[in-house]
Amino acid sequence: MSPTERPDPTTEAPGVMHLDTDPSAGAALGVCTTSEAARLLDVSPTTVQVMVERGDLQAWKTRGGHRRIARASIDALREARAAGGTARGVRAGTVTVLIVEDRDPMRRRIAAAIAGWAEPVRALWAGDAFDALVLIERHRPDVLVSGLRAAPMDGFEFLRRLRAVPEYRTMAIVVSSALGDEDLEARGGLPAGTVRYTEPLPLDTLRGFVEACALRKRVPSA
């Protein structure tokens, strides 16, 4: 760490430090604004913030509180993404399903069920809402399956944030919850268009829903 940098005690984000220089020093230090980082990574500014909070990107704050992202960490992430080829090997017509679930027994149960489905399904797994936001940006799944326990983010906030992004409005959202109608309404309800199932997640019913999504993907007018 250079003499001009010091740890930021006011934030829990692992990649954020204060940069006690004027903003014009950014170019010399090889940093970008949040908006510039979002453009380079082809993601939303919100996702850049999530990446910083998770430590995926190295970032600093100017004395005025403006965030600066290290260009080197952006380039490294772009290279890793290019090497990984996010769409490589995905069959035409495959339905991409992102499941937000951190419980291993439930993950195994869902994975075993999906393996037996006739429709080609690409399953992605996220342990929490932050993981899910990053994966949604990278892979744009057709279906999101989540509970309302999306810690560290509130599940309701997580779903509302997704529905507020125009690019995600075609993504089907399936929620599995034990909450009743009154409890849901007390929390402001679920976003419009959300499909709600009871807990535990009824996998046969989910299979039918995914098959319908596959049909719409093959025949958009269906």
Secondary structure, 3 states (H helix, E strand, C coil): CCCCEEECCCCCCCCEEEECCCHHHHHHHCEECHHHHHHHHCCCHHHHHHHHHHCCCCEEEECCCCEEEEHHHHHHHHHHHHHHCCCCCCCCCCEEEEEECCCHHHHHHHHHHHHCCCCCEEEEEECCHHHHHHHHHHHCCCEEEECCCCCCCCHHHHHHHHHCCHHHCCCEEEEECCCCHHHHHHCCCCCCCCEEECCCCCHHHHHHHHHHHHHHHHCCCC
